[in-house]
Amino acid sequence: MLFNSLPFLYGFLPVTYVVFWLLKRKTDRYIWLTLTGYVFYAFWNYRFCALMAASTLVSYLAGLGLRAWDDPRRRRLCLIVPITIDLCLLGFFKYANFGLDTANQVAAWLGLPWYFSGPTIILPVGISFYTFHTITYIVDSYRRTITPTRNVFEFSCYVSLFSQLVAGPIVRFKQIEDDLEHIDRTDRWRTWDLGWSFFTIGMIKKVLVADTIAAVINPALAEHATLSTAGAWLCMLGYAYQIYFDFSGYSDMAVGLGYLFGIRIPQNFDSPYRALDPSDFWRRWHISLSTCLRDYLYIPLGGNRGGAWPMYRNLMITMLLGGLWHGANWTFVVWGGYHGALLVGYRLARRPWDALPAPVRRAAMFFLVVVGWVFFRADTLAMAGDLLGSMFGGVAGPALAGGALLVPVLALAAAAAHVGKNSWELRHQWRPAAAVGLTLLFAVCLGVIYAGFRLPFLYFQF
């Protein structure tokens, strides 16, 4: 089920909202949000609800153990066993086919008569995100950053919260613990404006900006070998804005839905295309993931401790694994390594880079990010090579089909991304002018949805 679909807007959301506010007891609201989360997930594939339930139960029991026991050996078991189970499930469903394909490619390259085969494995939607939720919960419980909850429905509500279940943001338990603990006393009207404003803005980003760009660049990228240099750059600029408005739009909608139920989901994007350097970019892009990689991988690896070379190693490991987290494809690994190299390069050349004027640094950083998106968007390394060859090779060719529509949309997207205020910088007050404008744009979104043109959010595949 998509946020930008009629069944969600006219069926699921109104029913979930009305029943939630009719319920008064805390546990009743936990149970209702848990049930609706599983119903929402079942629209993708009901069979994988059992997988999420199993992961939830294992992590909940581990939390009880960490709450009850002070013995270091028992606590380590409560840390290692559930995380191992979670990672094994994630590894099997997300990376098993990738591992077999890679092994076959290596065998063919070496001329070995080996071929490995296995069952076709379907990737459960959102498994990367809810696995991060359970792992961060266990690690924070082990570190005594949080006190694990005794209420199984509170924990299951946290894991299966439909607003951020399948594409984030990655919300740590401690970030919404207070809201969950007081969910029976939340004021329905205190965050009403915030909720609908964030949700509407996210819908506009997704339907009117991201999907309009996708309608032009997706067919062009399907024929990437025929693209001219100008067409290739238009496509990759389009993709840079598409993925930003698509994913930040989803995050805004998730935040808005959270507010409607009294839960404050944290910010996930902070105008990343205004970044001055690679470190600044990762403080602004997919904040929930970058901070998780920092706190649960980079720092445990050693972080900045031990000198320059260990720090560079830790950065590269973190970014390579961060790239692999996005998908079982070598293109994502290369994309992660590319950003790791940018982070290392920035630390090596920080003084001359920081001496440049701010507009120059912003423009250069955006250029580097767009080049990196080639690997993220490409289906194969060969396709990435073709695109880079077209972008930097001076290739002539016909004008991009749909370019007359794409250029003005990109101009508006660029103005919003580079100069305009982001969603968290707006006031979100439904004054007459703002209310009329948002209502009209939301009505246009509905018209597009009624016309049958709707695309899944890009991060659903991760």
PEJO-V727317 format. One record per residue. N is the residue number from 0. RES is the residue in one letter. SS is DSSP state (A for helix, B for strand, O for the rest). PSI is psi in whole degrees, -180 to 180 (999 if undefined). OMEGA is omega as a letter, one per 40 degrees, with the letter a starting at -180 (NA if undefined). Layout:
# PEJO-V727317
N;RES;SS;PSI;OMEGA, N;RES;SS;PSI;OMEGA
This chain:
# PEJO-V727317
0;M;O;134;a, 1;L;O;146;i, 2;F;O;-33;a, 3;N;O;47;i, 4;S;O;153;a, 5;L;A;-41;i, 6;P;A;-37;i, 7;F;A;-47;a, 8;L;A;-36;a, 9;Y;A;-10;a, 10;G;A;-72;a, 11;F;A;-52;a, 12;L;A;-49;i, 13;P;A;-43;a, 14;V;A;-47;a, 15;T;A;-43;a, 16;Y;A;-49;a, 17;V;A;-47;a, 18;V;A;-40;i, 19;F;A;-46;a, 20;W;A;-16;i, 21;L;A;-31;i, 22;L;O;142;a, 23;K;O;-30;a, 24;R;O;146;a, 25;K;A;-51;a, 26;T;A;-35;i, 27;D;A;-40;i, 28;R;A;-39;i, 29;Y;A;-47;a, 30;I;A;-42;a, 31;W;A;-44;i, 32;L;A;-33;i, 33;T;A;-49;a, 34;L;A;-45;a, 35;T;A;-33;i, 36;G;A;-42;i, 37;Y;A;-36;i, 38;V;A;-45;i, 39;F;A;-44;a, 40;Y;A;-35;a, 41;A;A;-24;i, 42;F;A;-24;i, 43;W;A;-55;i, 44;N;A;104;a, 45;Y;A;-25;a, 46;R;A;-27;a, 47;F;A;-2;i, 48;C;A;-36;i, 49;A;A;-36;i, 50;L;A;-45;i, 51;M;A;-39;i, 52;A;A;-40;i, 53;A;A;-45;i, 54;S;A;-40;i, 55;T;A;-46;a, 56;L;A;-44;i, 57;V;A;-45;a, 58;S;A;-37;i, 59;Y;A;-45;i, 60;L;A;-38;i, 61;A;A;-39;i, 62;G;A;-40;i, 63;L;A;-41;i, 64;G;A;-43;i, 65;L;A;-27;i, 66;R;A;-36;a, 67;A;A;-31;a, 68;W;O;142;i, 69;D;O;-12;i, 70;D;O;124;a, 71;P;A;-38;a, 72;R;A;-44;i, 73;R;A;-39;i, 74;R;A;-39;i, 75;R;A;-38;i, 76;L;A;-42;i, 77;C;A;-20;i, 78;L;A;-49;a, 79;I;A;-45;a, 80;V;A;-53;a, 81;P;A;-35;i, 82;I;A;-39;i, 83;T;A;-44;i, 84;I;A;-46;a, 85;D;A;-45;a, 86;L;A;-34;i, 87;C;A;-42;i, 88;L;A;-45;i, 89;L;A;-43;a, 90;G;A;-41;a, 91;F;A;-52;a, 92;F;A;-30;a, 93;K;A;-31;a, 94;Y;A;-4;a, 95;A;A;-50;i, 96;N;A;-38;i, 97;F;A;-43;i, 98;G;A;-43;i, 99;L;A;-44;i, 100;D;A;-41;i, 101;T;A;-43;i, 102;A;A;-40;i, 103;N;A;-38;i, 104;Q;A;-41;i, 105;V;A;-42;i, 106;A;A;-42;i, 107;A;A;-40;a, 108;W;A;-36;i, 109;L;A;-5;a, 110;G;O;27;a, 111;L;O;142;a, 112;P;O;50;a, 113;W;O;143;i, 114;Y;O;123;a, 115;F;O;133;i, 116;S;O;159;i, 117;G;O;180;i, 118;P;O;152;i, 119;T;O;121;a, 120;I;O;126;i, 121;I;O;132;i, 122;L;O;119;i, 123;P;O;130;i, 124;V;O;134;i, 125;G;O;2;a, 126;I;A;-34;i, 127;S;A;-36;a, 128;F;A;-49;a, 129;Y;A;-23;i, 130;T;A;-40;i, 131;F;A;-39;i, 132;H;A;-48;a, 133;T;A;-39;a, 134;I;A;-45;i, 135;T;A;-35;i, 136;Y;A;-46;a, 137;I;A;-46;a, 138;V;A;-44;i, 139;D;A;-35;i, 140;S;A;-42;i, 141;Y;A;-40;i, 142;R;O;-5;a, 143;R;O;26;i, 144;T;O;-32;i, 145;I;O;162;i, 146;T;O;116;a, 147;P;O;142;a, 148;T;O;147;i, 149;R;O;-19;a, 150;N;O;109;a, 151;V;A;-31;a, 152;F;A;-32;i, 153;E;A;-43;a, 154;F;A;-43;i, 155;S;A;-34;i, 156;C;A;-43;i, 157;Y;A;-45;a, 158;V;A;-41;a, 159;S;A;15;a, 160;L;O;117;a, 161;F;A;-27;a, 162;S;A;-28;a, 163;Q;A;25;a, 164;L;O;-45;a, 165;V;O;-14;i, 166;A;O;24;i, 167;G;O;-166;e, 168;P;O;161;i, 169;I;O;108;a, 170;V;O;123;i, 171;R;O;148;a, 172;F;A;-40;a, 173;K;A;-21;a, 174;Q;A;-26;i, 175;I;A;10;a, 176;E;A;-45;a, 177;D;A;-40;i, 178;D;A;-39;i, 179;L;A;-40;a, 180;E;A;-29;a, 181;H;O;29;a, 182;I;O;-21;i, 183;D;O;-9;a, 184;R;O;8;a, 185;T;O;148;a, 186;D;O;117;a, 187;R;O;-37;a, 188;W;O;-12;a, 189;R;O;-36;a, 190;T;O;17;a, 191;W;A;-51;a, 192;D;A;-45;i, 193;L;A;-45;a, 194;G;A;-53;a, 195;W;A;-31;i, 196;S;A;-49;i, 197;F;A;-44;a, 198;F;A;-43;a, 199;T;A;-44;i, 200;I;A;-42;i, 201;G;A;-40;i, 202;M;A;-42;i, 203;I;A;-44;i, 204;K;A;-47;a, 205;K;A;-55;a, 206;V;A;-44;a, 207;L;A;-26;a, 208;V;A;-64;a, 209;A;A;-47;a, 210;D;A;-30;i, 211;T;A;-43;i, 212;I;A;-44;a, 213;A;A;-36;a, 214;A;A;-25;a, 215;V;A;-47;a, 216;I;A;-27;a, 217;N;A;-48;i, 218;P;A;-36;a, 219;A;A;-43;a, 220;L;A;-23;i, 221;A;A;-22;i, 222;E;O;47;a, 223;H;A;-28;a, 224;A;A;-19;a, 225;T;A;0;a, 226;L;O;140;i, 227;S;O;175;i, 228;T;A;-46;i, 229;A;A;-42;i, 230;G;A;-40;i, 231;A;A;-42;i, 232;W;A;-39;i, 233;L;A;-42;i, 234;C;A;-44;a, 235;M;A;-33;i, 236;L;A;-43;i, 237;G;A;-43;a, 238;Y;A;-37;i, 239;A;A;-43;i, 240;Y;A;-34;i, 241;Q;A;-51;a, 242;I;A;-33;i, 243;Y;A;-50;a, 244;F;A;-29;i, 245;D;A;-52;a, 246;F;A;-40;i, 247;S;A;-31;i, 248;G;A;-45;i, 249;Y;A;-45;a, 250;S;A;-41;i, 251;D;A;-42;i, 252;M;A;-39;i, 253;A;A;-42;i, 254;V;A;-45;i, 255;G;A;-44;i, 256;L;A;-38;i, 257;G;A;-46;i, 258;Y;A;-37;a, 259;L;A;-22;i, 260;F;O;17;i, 261;G;O;21;a, 262;I;O;125;a, 263;R;O;102;i, 264;I;O;134;a, 265;P;O;164;a, 266;Q;O;141;a, 267;N;O;-17;i, 268;F;O;139;i, 269;D;O;70;i, 270;S;O;63;a, 271;P;A;-25;a, 272;Y;A;4;i, 273;R;A;4;a, 274;A;O;144;a, 275;L;O;-18;a, 276;D;O;171;a, 277;P;A;-39;i, 278;S;A;-42;i, 279;D;A;-38;i, 280;F;A;-44;a, 281;W;A;-8;i, 282;R;A;-14;a, 283;R;A;-26;a, 284;W;O;130;i, 285;H;O;60;a, 286;I;A;-38;a, 287;S;A;-36;i, 288;L;A;-47;a, 289;S;A;-37;i, 290;T;A;-33;i, 291;C;A;-45;i, 292;L;A;-38;i, 293;R;A;-49;a, 294;D;A;-29;a, 295;Y;A;-2;i, 296;L;A;-58;a, 297;Y;A;-51;a, 298;I;A;-46;i, 299;P;A;-30;i, 300;L;A;-18;a, 301;G;O;-18;i, 302;G;O;-130;a, 303;N;O;1;a, 304;R;O;150;i, 305;G;O;5;i, 306;G;O;-180;a, 307;A;A;-49;a, 308;W;A;-42;i, 309;P;A;-35;i, 310;M;A;-42;i, 311;Y;A;-42;i, 312;R;A;-46;a, 313;N;A;-38;i, 314;L;A;-46;a, 315;M;A;-43;i, 316;I;A;-45;a, 317;T;A;-46;a, 318;M;A;-34;i, 319;L;A;-44;i, 320;L;A;-34;i, 321;G;A;-38;i, 322;G;A;-44;i, 323;L;A;-33;i, 324;W;A;-33;a, 325;H;A;-25;a, 326;G;O;155;a, 327;A;O;74;a, 328;N;O;142;a, 329;W;A;-22;i, 330;T;A;-38;i, 331;F;A;-35;i, 332;V;A;-44;i, 333;V;A;-42;i, 334;W;A;-44;i, 335;G;A;-43;i, 336;G;A;-36;i, 337;Y;A;-46;i, 338;H;A;-32;i, 339;G;A;-42;i, 340;A;A;-38;i, 341;L;A;-42;i, 342;L;A;-43;i, 343;V;A;-45;i, 344;G;A;-38;i, 345;Y;A;-40;i, 346;R;A;-32;i, 347;L;A;-31;a, 348;A;O;33;a, 349;R;A;-43;a, 350;R;A;-52;i, 351;P;A;-34;i, 352;W;A;-48;a, 353;D;A;-18;i, 354;A;A;-15;i, 355;L;O;154;i, 356;P;O;148;a, 357;A;A;-44;i, 358;P;A;-35;i, 359;V;A;-44;i, 360;R;A;-41;i, 361;R;A;-45;a, 362;A;A;-42;a, 363;A;A;-40;i, 364;M;A;-40;i, 365;F;A;-41;i, 366;F;A;-46;i, 367;L;A;-38;i, 368;V;A;-43;i, 369;V;A;-43;i, 370;V;A;-41;i, 371;G;A;-33;a, 372;W;A;-19;i, 373;V;A;-47;a, 374;F;A;-35;a, 375;F;A;-38;a, 376;R;A;-30;a, 377;A;O;142;i, 378;D;O;-29;a, 379;T;O;164;i, 380;L;A;-32;i, 381;A;A;-42;i, 382;M;A;-40;i, 383;A;A;-42;i, 384;G;A;-41;i, 385;D;A;-46;a, 386;L;A;-45;i, 387;L;A;-37;i, 388;G;A;-40;i, 389;S;A;-40;a, 390;M;A;-37;a, 391;F;A;7;a, 392;G;O;1;a, 393;G;O;49;a, 394;V;O;130;i, 395;A;O;158;i, 396;G;O;177;a, 397;P;O;161;i, 398;A;O;151;a, 399;L;O;127;i, 400;A;O;128;a, 401;G;O;6;a, 402;G;A;-32;i, 403;A;A;-30;i, 404;L;A;-38;a, 405;L;A;-43;a, 406;V;A;-51;i, 407;P;A;-35;i, 408;V;A;-41;i, 409;L;A;-36;i, 410;A;A;-44;i, 411;L;A;-42;i, 412;A;A;-41;i, 413;A;A;-42;i, 414;A;A;-43;a, 415;A;A;-40;a, 416;A;A;-34;a, 417;H;A;-27;a, 418;V;O;-42;a, 419;G;O;168;i, 420;K;O;143;i, 421;N;O;177;a, 422;S;A;-33;a, 423;W;A;-10;i, 424;E;A;-7;i, 425;L;O;162;a, 426;R;O;-23;i, 427;H;O;42;i, 428;Q;O;127;a, 429;W;O;65;i, 430;R;O;162;a, 431;P;A;-51;a, 432;A;A;-46;i, 433;A;A;-42;a, 434;A;A;-44;a, 435;V;A;-45;a, 436;G;A;-48;a, 437;L;A;-38;i, 438;T;A;-43;i, 439;L;A;-44;i, 440;L;A;-36;i, 441;F;A;-37;i, 442;A;A;-38;i, 443;V;A;-41;i, 444;C;A;-45;i, 445;L;A;-39;i, 446;G;A;-41;i, 447;V;A;-41;i, 448;I;A;-42;i, 449;Y;A;-33;a, 450;A;O;-7;i, 451;G;O;6;i, 452;F;O;102;i, 453;R;O;139;a, 454;L;O;147;i, 455;P;O;157;i, 456;F;O;142;a, 457;L;A;-37;a, 458;Y;A;0;i, 459;F;A;-27;a, 460;Q;A;-7;a, 461;F;O;999;NA
